[in-house]
Amino acid sequence: MNTKNKVGTFTHDHPQLGACCACRLFKPDVRNVVCLSFKAPVAGTGWGCVQCGLALDGAVAVICDDCLEMAAPLQELCHSFPADRQRAAYTTYAGGERHHHRLERHPELAPCN
């Protein structure tokens, strides 16, 4: 059962991620975490990779099911951990330092010989 509480979020058995980074609405279906190709505003609060040793510094955004389906443009991204519900302007960080896998450490991506 979904119920709205005082701060505009919904009560569930799973973590609340706050407002959608595309439409900026508090909805119960804000459950999609998108990994972005640049550094997060706060180091250590984003995505990384154990296999290639990539630090958890990649920026992430959370979006609702509707915005994911429509490929809606991001307006914001997560400033810290997604469940902290802090946001920053997407355009402020989108042009920043790149965050990519080290492909030489991913043999599963090498072409078949």
N, C-alpha and C positions, 0 to 999 in steps of 0.2 A: 504494500500500500504506500502510495506517495502522499506526503503531507508537506505543506509549506511551513517553515518555521520563521522566526523573527527576522533573520538576515537574508531571507529570500532563497535559501537553499532547500533541498528536499532531503527527507530522512530515508535512508536505505541501509542495507547491510554492507554496502561497499563504500569506499572513500568518496567524499564529495570533492569535485574538482573546481567548483566555482562556475563563473560565467564562461560561455563559449568565447573563444578568441577570435571568432569571425563575426557572429551576430551580436555578441556581448550580452546575451540573455542568460539568465539562470534557468536552466531546464533540467529535467531529470535524465535526459539522454546525453548530457555532456560527459562522455565516457571514452572518447577516442583521443589517444595521445599521439601526436604527430612529431616525429623527429626531424629537426631542421638541419641544414647543412652549414651552419655557422655557430660560433660560440655563444653560450648562454650568458645572460647578464651577471649571474653569480656562479663562479666556478664550483664544480662538484655537485650541482643540483640538476643536471641534465642527463643525456644519454651518453653511453660509451660502449666499448667493446672489450670483453675479456680476452678474446682470441688474439686480437692485434694490439692489445695494450693501450687502447685509446681511452683517455681519461673521461670521466663522467662530466664533461664540460660542454656537450652539445645542447643547443637550445631546443626547447620543446614547446608545443602549443596544445591546448585541449579544445576539441570542437564537438558540437552536437551531431547527432546522426543526420539531420537535415542538411547542415552545412557541409558535412563530409560528402554526402550524396551529390550535392550541387557543386562541389569543388569551390565553395565560396572563398573569396580572398581573405587572408588573415588581417585583422586590424591590430591584434595584440599577440603577445607570447607570454609564457610563464616567466615571471621575474625570479622566482625561487622554485622550490618543489611545487609540482602542480597542486597538491592538496593544501598548500599554504594559501592558495587563491589570490596571490599577488600577480599583477599584470604590468607589462611595460609595452610601450608602443612598438609595433613590429618594425616600422621604418627606421627606428633609432638603432636597431641591432642587425637588421638584415644585410647590410653592406659590410659587416664586421669580419673578423678573422674566420677563415673557413674551418670546418670541422668534418674531416672525412676519415673513412677506414684506411688503414695501411694495407693495401691490396696484396703486397708481397708476403704478408703474414696470413693470407687467406688462400691456402692451396685449393680449397673447394671451388674457388672462382677461376682457377687457371683453366685454359682451354684443354680439352681432351686431346691427348697425343695418340 
